[in-house]
Amino acid sequence: MTFIDWSDPEEMLGLLIEYVADERAETRHDRERTSFLSEVLAELTDLTDNARAMPPDEVIMRLRVLHGSQSIAFSADPVLAHVDHCIEELERIRNSSRH
């Protein structure tokens, strides 16, 4: 499992997209996972394209919806673990900026 450096909030979604794209490229022989990763990648790309105009809470909510809408068959997939980490880091940044 590759680890993403979540320390730069401006880059988080871009790094997550890169990770998902890399995973998809490496998973060409597993049609179900390739399809799953393509869907996640499309949703992340749409979110990233619009994230600058959204409040942090909306970005977090959309990531939660993305995570929660995935098939139970992929609930333990490393990509969703990274989505979770991204949510946690965005929440930490949001909460620390409020103080």
MOFEN-V398020 format. One record per backbone hydrogen bond with DSSP energy under -0.5 kcal/mol. NH is the residue of the N-H (numbers start at 1). CO is the residue of the C=O. Records with the same first field share a line. If there is no record, write none. Layout:
BEGIN
NH->CO / CO
END
This chain:
BEGIN
6->4
9->7
11->8
12->8
15->11
16->12
17->13
18->14
19->15
20->16
21->17
22->18
23->19
24->20
25->21
26->22
27->23 / 24
28->25
30->27
31->29
34->30
35->31
36->32
37->33
38->34
39->35
40->36
41->37
42->38
43->39
44->40
45->41
46->42
47->43
48->44
49->45
50->46 / 47
51->47
52->48
53->50
54->51
58->55
59->55
60->56
61->57
62->58
63->59
64->60
65->61
66->62
67->63
68->64
69->65
70->67
74->71
75->72
77->74
80->77
81->77
82->78
83->79
84->80
85->81
86->82
87->83
88->84
89->85
90->86
91->87
92->88
93->89
94->90
95->91
96->92
97->93
98->94
99->95 / 96
END
